[in-house]
Amino acid sequence: MLTLPDSKLPRVGTTIFTVMSRLAAECGAINLSQGFPDFDPPPRLVDLVVEAMRSGVNQYAPMEGAPALREAIAAKVLALYGCRVDPAAGVTVTAGATEALFCAVQAVVRPGEEVILLEPAYDSYEPAVELAGGRVVRVPLARPGFRVDWDRVRDALSPRTRLLVVNSPHNPTGAVLDDRDLDALEGLLHDSRALVLADEVYEHMVFDGRAHASVLGRPALVDRSFVVSSFGKTFHCTGWKVGYCIAPPALTAEFRKVHQFVQFAVASPMQAGLARYMAEEPGHAAALADFYQRKRDRLCALLGRTPLGFTPSAGTYFQLADYSAVSDLPDVEFARWMTRELGVATIPVSVFSAGACAERLVRFCFAKNDPTLDAAGERLARLGSNGGPT
Ligand SMILES: Cc1ncc(COP(=O)(O)O)c(C=O)c1O
């Protein structure tokens, strides 16, 4: 009789994002859980993709990405971060940031090597490390504020550390790294063999007049980093799954060895449309911070009328809220209760950590049309007045 092999990822189930979106649909709840906009990409961008399809851009793109798109990416990071990358040898277009993160880990992590994750952490990092045979070493972000405690990162570094994953702006907390953090990171890694995997998919969503502190702005870090971003976040097209990875040529060569057998090539009409749109509308990304800051402020004004506690998010399109004034329920149960009883779906923050989480936090996504946010606010205003769950 055939015996099936043990699962290689025994602790992985259906992600909470799927679970909450499904529950939201079942309950007719407003879905502020999963991180995607409920509005469309710029119409001109859609037209350019359609035009590309109609003009015959429908076959495999080059494995490393369409040249015009790689050139647009290189021009962007030079203009924004002063980072000169060779589009031919240092930029790879991927099937979303997810594929880039996966390929970077597979390219460099060997069995038994350690990868430092700062928790709470985006959910795709750990399974990628496990599939590579690596060992995750967790360092909690410091409370309050979810800043990186660099002393704890130093304690976690060892001769076995292959990779340190940093994510700024940070999902789920909305915290951002600043120049002092990058100083600390640079100093810490100076005598180490560790590489950096920088997840910067929310790079254009940093609020209150601050600039995004990119790893690409630090030559000493660029030399040892994979820097990942996502067109899905920047152009409101998460469903297209187009992202990219920037890395020094030697790391890019290893990265592409994996990429060509995971994905080979990314949807060609999307790449053509994105390249042309970036050339036509170079200001799109720069306008994103104001656009999302207005949405953050709208959601925060609505949350201010509820018993939920919060500090306005510094970046991303997520806002955390503390419900401890309303309920003692663990966050997964509270999020389910809120979806069923109030009709607003969120993500419980404990799912971003491996260990127990005593905090009472849920994550709202504010990448939504204003009427969606206002309708959610009306429902949330009932929090507290109906006693809350027990
Ligand atoms: C921190 C972070 N990294 C990576 C991704 C994945 O991006 P993509 O949809 O481009 O694969 C997401 C998506 O939510 C994210 O929040």
The ligand as an ORCA input file, in Angstrom:
! r2SCAN-3c Opt
* xyz 0 1
  C       5.145     42.436      3.548
  C       4.675     41.799      2.278
  N       5.555     41.177      1.482
  C       5.188     40.584      0.340
  C       3.874     40.585     -0.072
  C       3.501     39.884     -1.347
  O       3.412     40.752     -2.423
  P       2.903     40.236     -3.857
  O       1.419     40.274     -3.848
  O       3.520     41.179     -4.828
  O       3.401     38.838     -4.020
  C       2.910     41.206      0.718
  C       1.498     41.170      0.322
  O       0.608     41.378      1.104
  C       3.320     41.831      1.929
  O       2.439     42.436      2.728
*
